């Protein structure tokens, strides 16, 4: 009977070592796959992040010039493809505008007076990137 117990222990031990080896191999493969997946996904999540550092407006005859100091804080270039004044689309000859990573730019929008735009009013300027992100700023018209 003692011999039989010894044989079972040896069988259990080799089974335990085999199971342990399989677990170590599976853990190694899982770690490698996770590293690969997160490394590859970093390529796809790079995006431009445009921030408005400051905004001011000046009067220019029958129009207002809204100057916006922009900077791309993102990890890749950003393309600003649309501007909105008080929620309404605004056409500008400066758009689309491509900003490289870390690049600063002064965007000047010439907004004609009238149609709810006049001195002493607060206007909201919203910029939209091709990625669908927006940034907004409020400015008082002089």
C-alpha positions as CSV (number, residue, x, y, z in Angstrom):
1,X,0.0,0.0,0.0
2,X,2.9,2.3,0.7
3,X,4.1,1.8,-2.8
4,X,0.8,2.7,-4.3
5,X,0.7,6.0,-2.4
6,X,4.1,6.8,-3.6
7,X,3.1,6.2,-7.2
8,X,0.1,8.4,-6.8
9,X,2.2,11.2,-5.4
10,X,4.6,11.0,-8.4
11,X,1.6,11.1,-10.8
12,X,0.0,14.0,-9.1
13,X,3.3,15.9,-9.0
14,X,4.0,15.5,-12.7
15,X,0.4,16.5,-13.4
16,X,0.8,19.6,-11.2
17,X,4.0,20.6,-13.0
18,X,2.3,20.1,-16.4
19,X,-0.6,22.3,-15.3
20,X,1.8,24.9,-13.9
21,X,3.8,24.9,-17.2
22,X,0.5,25.4,-19.2
23,X,-0.5,28.3,-16.8
24,X,2.8,30.0,-17.2
25,X,2.7,29.6,-21.0
26,X,-0.9,30.9,-21.1
27,X,0.0,33.9,-18.9
28,X,3.0,34.7,-21.1
29,X,0.9,34.6,-24.3
30,X,-1.9,36.7,-22.7
31,X,0.7,39.3,-21.6
32,X,2.2,39.5,-25.0
33,X,-1.2,39.8,-26.7
34,X,-2.2,42.6,-24.3
35,X,1.0,44.5,-25.1
36,X,0.5,44.0,-28.8
37,X,-3.2,45.1,-28.7
38,X,-2.5,48.2,-26.6
39,X,0.5,49.1,-28.7
40,X,-1.4,48.8,-31.9
41,X,-4.4,50.6,-30.5
42,X,-2.2,53.6,-29.6
43,X,-1.8,54.2,-33.3
44,X,-5.5,54.5,-33.8
45,X,-6.3,56.7,-30.8
46,X,-3.9,59.5,-31.8
47,X,-5.9,62.6,-32.4
48,X,-5.6,66.3,-32.6
49,X,-7.1,68.3,-29.7
50,X,-7.6,72.0,-30.5
51,X,-7.8,74.4,-27.6
52,X,-8.8,78.0,-27.7
53,X,-6.2,79.9,-25.6
54,X,-7.9,83.4,-25.9
55,X,-10.4,85.3,-27.9
56,X,-11.1,88.9,-28.6
57,X,-13.2,91.0,-31.0
58,X,-12.6,94.4,-32.7
59,X,-14.8,96.6,-34.8
60,X,-13.9,96.9,-38.5
61,X,-16.3,99.2,-40.3
62,X,-19.6,97.4,-40.6
63,X,-18.2,94.1,-39.3
64,X,-16.5,92.6,-36.3
65,X,-13.2,90.7,-36.5
66,X,-13.1,87.9,-33.9
67,X,-9.5,86.8,-33.3
68,X,-9.1,83.3,-31.8
69,X,-5.7,82.1,-30.6
70,X,-5.6,78.3,-31.1
71,X,-3.2,75.6,-30.2
72,X,-3.2,71.9,-31.1
73,X,-2.6,70.0,-27.8
74,X,-3.2,66.6,-29.3
75,X,-0.9,63.8,-30.4
76,X,-1.5,64.3,-34.1
77,X,-2.6,67.0,-36.5
78,X,-6.1,68.4,-36.4
79,X,-8.2,69.8,-39.2
80,X,-10.8,72.5,-38.3
81,X,-13.4,72.1,-40.9
82,X,-16.3,74.2,-39.6
83,X,-17.1,77.3,-37.5
84,X,-20.4,78.3,-35.9
85,X,-21.5,81.7,-34.6
86,X,-24.2,81.4,-32.0
87,X,-24.9,77.9,-33.3
88,X,-25.3,79.0,-36.9
89,X,-22.8,77.8,-39.6
90,X,-20.3,80.4,-40.5
91,X,-18.3,80.4,-43.8
92,X,-14.7,81.4,-43.6
93,X,-12.0,81.5,-46.3
94,X,-9.5,80.2,-43.6
95,X,-11.3,76.9,-43.2
96,X,-10.4,74.1,-43.5
97,X,-7.4,74.7,-41.3
98,X,-4.8,72.1,-40.5
99,X,-2.9,72.4,-37.3
100,X,0.1,70.2,-36.6
101,X,0.9,68.9,-33.1
102,X,1.9,71.8,-30.9
103,X,1.2,74.4,-33.5
104,X,-0.4,77.8,-32.6
105,X,-2.5,79.8,-35.0
106,X,-4.6,83.0,-34.9
107,X,-7.9,82.4,-36.6
108,X,-9.6,85.7,-37.6
109,X,-13.3,85.5,-38.4
110,X,-14.9,88.6,-40.1
111,X,-18.5,88.7,-38.9
112,X,-20.8,91.2,-40.5
113,X,-23.0,93.3,-38.2
114,X,-26.8,92.7,-38.4
115,X,-29.0,89.6,-38.0
116,X,-28.6,89.6,-34.3
117,X,-24.9,90.6,-34.3
118,X,-24.2,94.0,-32.9
119,X,-22.1,96.0,-30.4
120,X,-22.4,95.1,-26.8
121,X,-23.6,91.5,-27.5
122,X,-21.9,88.3,-26.3
123,X,-21.4,85.8,-29.1
124,X,-20.4,82.2,-28.9
125,X,-17.9,80.9,-31.5
126,X,-17.6,77.1,-31.9
127,X,-15.0,75.3,-34.0
128,X,-15.4,71.7,-35.1
129,X,-12.7,69.3,-36.2
130,X,-12.9,66.6,-38.8
131,X,-12.9,64.1,-35.9
132,X,-16.1,65.6,-34.6
133,X,-14.7,67.3,-31.6
134,X,-15.7,70.9,-30.8
135,X,-14.3,73.8,-28.8
136,X,-16.2,77.0,-27.9
137,X,-15.4,80.5,-26.7
138,X,-17.6,83.5,-25.7
139,X,-16.6,87.0,-26.6
140,X,-18.1,90.4,-26.2
141,X,-18.5,92.5,-29.4
142,X,-17.2,96.1,-28.9
